[in-house]
Amino acid sequence: MSILIDENTRVLVQGITGGFGARHTRLSLEYGTKIVGGVTPTKGGQRFDDKVPIFDTVGEAVQETGATASAIFVPPAFAADAILEAADAGVQLIVCITEGIPVMDMMRVKALLADSKSRLVGPNCPGLVTPGHGAKSHGGCRIGIAPGYIHKRGNVGVVSRSGTLTYEAVWQLTRLGYGQSTCVGIGGDPIIGTSHMDVLRMFNDDPETEAIILIGEIGGSAEVDAARWALTHCRKPIAGFIAGATAPAGRRMGHAGAIVGGEEDTAMAKQRILAECGIAVAETPGVMARTLLDHWGK
Amino acid sequence: MNIHEYQAKELFDRFGVPSPKGKVAATPGEAYQAAKDLAISSWVVKAQIHAGGRGKGTFKSGFQGGVHVVDSPDAVRDVAARMLGEVLVTQQTGATGRLVRKVMVGESVSIRREFYLAILLDRQTCRPMIIVSTEGGMNIEEVSARTPAKILREFIHPLAGLQAYQVRKICRALGLVTTAGPFGHLLHSLYKLFIECDCSMVEINPVVETTDNQMVALDAKFNFDDNALYRHPEISAMRDPDEAGPLELAAAAHALNYIGLDGNIACLVNGAGLAMATMDIIKHHGGEPANFLDVGGGASTEQVAAAFDIILSDPNVKGIFINIFGGIMDCNIVAQGVVAAARKTGLALPLVVRLEGNNADAAKTTLNASGLDIVSADDIDDGARKIVAAVNSHSRNPDL
């Protein structure tokens, strides 16, 4: 098992013919992911790299391919529309990679998705990976932009806002010989579809996941909410890291969501609350995996 | 992105949010003319900088206060002359202060009561939140800490918008009776402005109830969502390049995310999360980061070269730590970019490079074969320790 996606998940790519989308579609295909269709309005009927059928609408693509997940690579001005189209077509898992979507757009999308059966991951996220069992984790499901080969199939769930910091944690685990069940990048924007807590719940219920790394940063209260939930509900060992201890207050640190507003959303405050909730807090980003293994008794 | 008070007034006028009459001026002469043109009988002169606490601030010249109420156009000119071209230091500017390039000349209104009003996007509920308080003119964080009962929060459904009953509820909480109508008008107009201009926050502190039963916005602080500026060219045009540092401007031109800090170890990192984490680990090992610099998840050679130039322009920098997790991109290309940039600038400072990911071994070979004094690191921890050690020994023996 894994969460959200596995080796058999059938995946669409919205924006498959754009430079960014095309590049990562090829990498996912090379990784062994079942990319079954692409969507680019006006290019329906063509094939991507002579292989993957392209459709004009998400509805047609879902009907023809049986896809249950979609990766969105469209430019920011069109991304909210793309998410809503995927939800309308009944796509179960919508992963929005696009960075730079206006927050007002996401506010409306979030309100509209409240009544939908679709789950949104992102936006402004690296996506998800459930590693495969082949060499360098080949044969897994890679939705988004993460490097596939750094993974290894195993029993650690990883959830993080940041892309490269997720890769850092995954690589540390893999080098120490510990694989991952699923790695979820939830995104760095102020309004995102899936929270740290949502992912913790899924890891808690997943029999393959035995331990969890939770990576957060300054701004908002999502990590704190997740930690408080974990204290009373999560049966699995968790290690955490919060980036931004040295960030000056009031400045946006790259991610639109990474800005210290009040006393509760500083790195120090979050680290303290995580520790109070029984999470082993890594002192530096260099020891995220090590901290988990110590806490886990490995 | 932030704007000046006089620019906020332009937006208020466009959306029908009442505010005192006012004009901006860049010279004492313009200020005098503005004072005469306004056809008012009591004037206030306000220094225009992107920082609060102006009223209690002090100019480096010794002149007290960035906000003055005066009684004639001549006095407006005299006060403007003492502000323009001078550096104002307030609680929020830090010791360096800000150069005043413009002043706003406005009508001084007679105040009966002051209120606090803000609209911001609440991350937890993903909805706009209106905050009001009877404690206008005060620091809202202090009010919140000391008398939380004096603050009302009202959440707005993003698809339904601000409802009439919510305005009545807010007026009731503020104890408004005769001025409930004007306040409701102000609030509806401000909400429309907040949504249509893609604000992430707008704060009016204070909203003033005047002695003739008007409601006016006396001061305003705006934050705009940078991601939405593409659809508001008129707001983008309000950006004041003088309020951003020159290095931050240069970084923006190369699509780099740079924020200058007070330390001496420059960092060049891909990805915002890893960039923050790199600053943290430098501090953990006893160093002080000189900047936040995110070259993006998939940095190009050109960006790395431009980033190198920018961090070397900071005179406080005594060492550089490059930390790249190149998952997809070729680390060797980054390594070649680093070597080229280091050769071009004549590397005089310790440089530690950690390249992980795709083609990392070839990258290490490139760095080692360059003949340059580049220290390569095995991982983020190793890299942070090495740069801190190098900078510390370099500053003890500056001739080495």
Contacts between the chains, C-beta under 8 A, distances in Angstrom:
chain1	res1	chain2	res2	distance
A	27	B	328	6.9
A	76	B	227	6.5
A	76	B	230	7.8
A	77	B	230	7.0
A	77	B	231	7.6
A	100	B	227	4.8
A	101	B	227	6.2
A	102	B	198	5.6
A	102	B	225	5.7
A	102	B	227	4.9
A	102	B	228	3.6
A	102	B	231	7.5
A	103	B	121	6.1
A	103	B	198	7.6
A	103	B	200	6.5
A	103	B	225	5.0
A	103	B	227	6.6
A	103	B	228	7.3
A	104	B	121	7.9
A	104	B	158	8.0
A	104	B	195	6.8
A	104	B	198	5.4
A	104	B	225	6.9
A	104	B	228	6.5
A	105	B	228	7.9
A	106	B	126	7.7
A	107	B	121	6.8
A	107	B	126	5.6
A	107	B	127	7.0
A	107	B	128	7.7
A	107	B	158	4.7
A	108	B	158	5.5
A	108	B	159	6.6
A	110	B	126	4.6
A	110	B	158	7.9
A	111	B	126	7.2
A	111	B	127	7.9
A	111	B	157	7.1
A	111	B	158	4.9
A	111	B	159	5.2
A	112	B	159	7.3
A	126	B	297	7.4
A	145	B	297	6.8
A	145	B	298	8.0
A	145	B	327	7.9
A	145	B	328	6.8
A	146	B	327	6.4
A	147	B	327	3.1
A	147	B	328	5.5
A	147	B	357	6.2
A	147	B	358	6.7
A	150	B	327	6.6
A	150	B	357	7.1
A	160	B	273	7.1
A	161	B	273	6.2
A	162	B	271	6.0
A	162	B	272	6.3
A	162	B	273	2.2
A	162	B	274	6.5
A	163	B	271	5.3
A	163	B	273	7.0
A	163	B	297	5.2
A	163	B	327	8.0
A	164	B	269	7.7
A	164	B	270	5.7
A	164	B	271	3.0
A	164	B	273	6.2
A	164	B	274	3.8
A	164	B	297	6.4
A	164	B	325	4.6
A	164	B	327	7.4
A	165	B	271	6.7
A	165	B	273	3.7
A	165	B	274	4.9
A	165	B	277	5.7
A	166	B	273	7.8
A	167	B	325	5.0
A	167	B	327	5.1
A	167	B	357	7.3
A	168	B	274	6.2
A	168	B	277	7.5
A	168	B	325	5.8
A	168	B	380	6.6
A	171	B	325	7.5
A	171	B	356	6.7
A	171	B	357	7.9
A	172	B	379	8.0
A	188	B	272	6.1
A	188	B	273	7.0
A	190	B	121	6.8
A	190	B	123	4.9
A	190	B	200	8.0
A	191	B	121	7.8
A	191	B	123	6.9
A	191	B	126	5.0
A	215	B	273	7.2
A	217	B	273	5.9
A	217	B	276	6.1
A	218	B	276	7.5
A	219	B	123	7.8
A	220	B	123	4.7
A	220	B	124	7.5
A	221	B	123	7.6
A	221	B	124	6.3
A	241	B	277	7.4
A	243	B	273	5.3
A	243	B	274	7.9
A	243	B	276	4.0
A	243	B	277	4.3
A	243	B	280	6.3
A	244	B	276	4.5
A	244	B	280	7.1
A	245	B	279	8.0
A	245	B	280	4.6
A	245	B	283	6.8
A	246	B	261	7.5
A	246	B	276	7.6
A	246	B	279	4.4
A	246	B	280	5.4
A	246	B	282	7.8
A	246	B	283	4.9
A	246	B	289	5.8
A	247	B	276	6.0
A	247	B	279	7.3
A	247	B	292	7.2
A	248	B	259	7.5
A	248	B	261	6.7
A	251	B	259	5.6
A	252	B	226	7.5
A	253	B	259	6.9
A	253	B	272	6.1
A	253	B	275	7.5
A	253	B	276	5.5
A	253	B	292	5.7
A	254	B	257	4.6
A	254	B	271	7.9
A	254	B	272	2.7
A	254	B	273	7.9
A	254	B	275	6.1
A	254	B	276	7.4
A	254	B	292	7.0
A	254	B	294	4.3
A	255	B	272	4.5
A	255	B	273	7.1
A	256	B	225	7.6
A	256	B	226	7.2
A	256	B	227	6.3
A	257	B	123	7.3
A	258	B	272	6.3
A	258	B	276	6.9
A	262	B	141	7.5
A	267	B	280	7.4
A	283	B	284	6.5
A	284	B	277	7.9
A	284	B	280	6.9
A	284	B	281	4.5
A	284	B	284	5.0
A	284	B	380	7.8
A	284	B	381	6.3
A	284	B	384	7.6
A	285	B	274	7.4
A	285	B	277	3.8
A	285	B	278	7.5
A	285	B	280	6.9
A	285	B	281	5.8
A	285	B	380	5.8
A	286	B	281	6.0
A	286	B	379	6.2
A	286	B	380	4.7
A	286	B	381	3.0
A	286	B	382	7.9
A	286	B	384	7.2
A	287	B	381	7.0
